[in-house]
Amino acid sequence: MTKRCCALLSALFASLLLSQAPAQASALDDVIARGTLKVAVPQDFPPFGSVGPDMQPRGLDIDTARLLAEQLKVKLELTPVNSTNRIPFLTTGKVDLVISSLGKNPEREKVIDFSRAYAPFYLAVFGPPDAAIASLDDLKGKTISVTRGAIEDIELTAVAPQGATIKRFEDNNSTIAAYLAGQVDLIASGNVVMVAISQRNPKRIPAMKIKLKDSPVYVGVNKNQPELLDKVNQILTAAKADGALEKNSQQWLKEPLPADL
């Protein structure tokens, strides 16, 4: 009986402790109460984030952060991060969100949650708008510039048909220069590199022909914060519907927002 009573008392005590344990604070409530949204953003990865001539942050991710803060009716506090520390800044509570050209993968999904995608990021084969390239077979007889050893080199090499010529260069600038000079028919790279090309030679802006790897970008949110995640998704969904995400894509990526984003 004594043992049974002790066990019952222990169970009752544990139950009382659990019932009195404070619920996990809502990050959304904290943001509203504080009146400030803290966001980690890139500082050296244009066009997603960089420092402009006026020494102020600029880019697609910065505009996305501003959009969220405006819709939440709070001030915006930006924290520059790099690819290494952006997730730790979120998980340690230094920021409320990560908006830093963040791609999704299974390893990251174990640590944080992701919003719906807000912008495209992909590797592809690009070429002149009038180039008749609709499938991999159409690459036969074409010369394609690519940066040696880059992800796009690996992806292209795996799928290029016999008869396609892959011309490898040692860095992105050389890869771009070969395309701009007409030394190759096409170029394989990331869509952000196409922004650099459009700025250097607006008359030879390449159009996407064949997508090699798709990796759109998302807002990172801490685990177990469903209210904040839902609110971010609501804002992004409305921004797609009213054209705000399209405007950001056109301004910073020089291309329309993909219909399936």
N, C-alpha and C positions, 0 to 999 in steps of 0.2 A: 504493500500500500504506500509506504514511504517513497519508494522509487517511482511509483505511478504518480503520486502527487507532485514530486519534483519534476517529472517529465511534463505534466500538465502545466505547472507553473512556468517552466522554461518556455513552453510553446506559447503560453499566454503573453509572457514578457516579450518574446520575439515578435508576436503579432502586434503588440502595442508600439514597439519601436518602428515597425514597418509602416503602421498607420500614421505615425507622427513624423516620418521622414519627409522632408520637403520635396515637392515635385520639381522636376528639372525645369529650370527657368526657360521661358520662351525667348528665343533670340529676337523674334519679331517684336515682342513687347519691349525688350531692352532697347531696340533701335528707336522705337516710337517714343519711349520715355526719355531717352538720351537726347533725341532730336538730331541725331547724327548717324549716318550710314558709313561704316568703315570698310573700305574696299581695297584689296591688293590688286595692283595693276602693273603691267610691264613698263619699263622705262627705256629699253633699248631694242625693241622689236617692232619697228614700223612695218606696216601701217597700223598695227594693233595698239602700240603704245610707244611713244618717244617724247623727247623734249623739243618743243618748237623753237623758232628763232626768238620768241619773246620769253624763253626759259620756262614756259608753262607746259604741263603735260598735254599731249594731244594724241588722237588716234581712235580707232573703232572701239577699243575696250573702254577708253575714257568716256566716250559718248554713251556707251551702254550703261556705265556706272552712273552717269548723270541722269539718264532716263529713269533708272530705278529710284534714285534719290528724289527726283522730281515727283514721281508717282506716289512715293511714300510720304511726300511732303516733309522731308527732313533735309538737313545739310549734308554735304558729301565731304568725306575725309579720305583722301587717296594716300595709299602707302606703296611706294615703288618696291617691286620684288623681282627676283629672277626665277628661272625654271627650277632651281634647287630649293629655294626657301618659301615659295609661294604656298604650298600645301601646309607646311609646318606653321606658317603665320596664321592660317585659318584654324588648325586644330588646337593651337595654344591660346586662341582667343584674342590674338592681336588685331584681327579683322573679322568682320561679319561675313564677308563674301570674298571669293577669288574670281576676278574677271581678268584673266591673263592668258589669252589664247590657249585655254586649257582643254586638252583632248581627253576623251574618256577611254579607260581600259580596265580590265578586271581587277588589277592590283590597286588602282586608285579607288575603284568602287568599294573596296573593302574598308577604306579609310574615311571617305567623304561621300556625300550625295551630289548628284548633278541635276541641274535644271534641264529644260528643253534646250535644244541648240539655238543659238542666236546669230551665228555667222558661219559661212562655209570656210573650210580649210582642206585643201586636197592637193594631190600630186596628179599631174596629167601631161599629156602631149598637147602642145599648143602650136598654132600656126596661123597664117593669114586667114582672114575671115572667108575668103573665096576658095580656099583649098578644099578639095573634095575628099575629105577624110571622114568616114563614118564608122569604120570598123578596123580591127587590127590588120586585116588583109590589105587594107588600103595603104598601109605603111610600106608595102613592097615597092622597091625602087626609090624610096625616100631616104634622105639623110637627116638624122636627128642628132642635135647637140645635147649633151648631158654632162653634168659634173661628175667626174670619176669618183666612184665609191659612195656617192650619195644614195639616199633611200630610193630616189627616183631612178638612179642607174640600176639598182638591184631589181626594182619592180619592172622596169622596161625590158631589161635583159631577159627576164623570166617569160615574157609574153610576146616579144617582138618576133614577127614571122621571118622565115628565110627570105632574103632579098631586101630586107631593111638594113640600112647602114647606120650603126650607132657610132657617132664621133664624140669621143670623150675628151673633156678639158679638165684642167687641174683646179679651177676655181669657178665660182658663179659668174664673175665678171667676164671671164674668157668665154664661158658658155653663152652668155647673153650677147657678147660682142660678135660671136660667130653668126648668130641668128640675125642681128641687126645689119651685119655686113652682107647678108645673103649668101654666106658660105655654106649654109645648111638650109634645108627646106622647113624643118620643124625644130621645136625645142621641147625637152622634157624637164619640167621643174614644178615648183609649187605655185599656187595661184598668187601668193603674195609677191613672188618674184616678177609676176606679170605687171604688177603696179610699178615696179622700178623700170621695166621696159617702156611702159606707156609714158612715163615721165621723161625718159631719155629720147624717145622717138615716137611721138603721137601718131605719125603716119604709118607705123608698122606695129600697131598694137595687136598682139596675138589673141586669137580666140581659142577656147577650149575645144579640142577635137576628140580625145579619148581619155577618160578618167582612169588613172592607174590605182589610186588609193584615196579613199574618202575618210576624212577625220575632222568633222565639224567641231566647233568650239562651244563650250558650255560654261555656265556659272557654277562655281563650286560652293557648296553649302555644307556646314557641319552635319554629322549624323544626328539623328533624333531631333531634328528641328523641322517638323512637317509644316508648321504654320508659315515659317519664313520661306521654305521651299515652294509651298503652294502659292504664296504671294508673288514670289519672283516669277513663277510660271504664268500666273495670271497676267502680270505686267508684260511679259515677253509675248504671250499669245495676242494680247491686245495690240502690241506694237507691230506685230506682223500684219494683223488685220488692217491697221490704219496706215501702214506704209512706212512707219518709223525705221524698222529694220531694213527695209528696202533702201531707204535713203542712206542709211549708214553704209550698206554694202556698195552702193553706187559711188558714194563719196570716197570711201577709203580703199575699196577693193577694185573699183572701176568695172564692176560687173553686177548683173541683177542677182537678187537673192534666189537661190534654187527653189523651185516650186515644192520640192519634197522635203525641204528643211523643217 
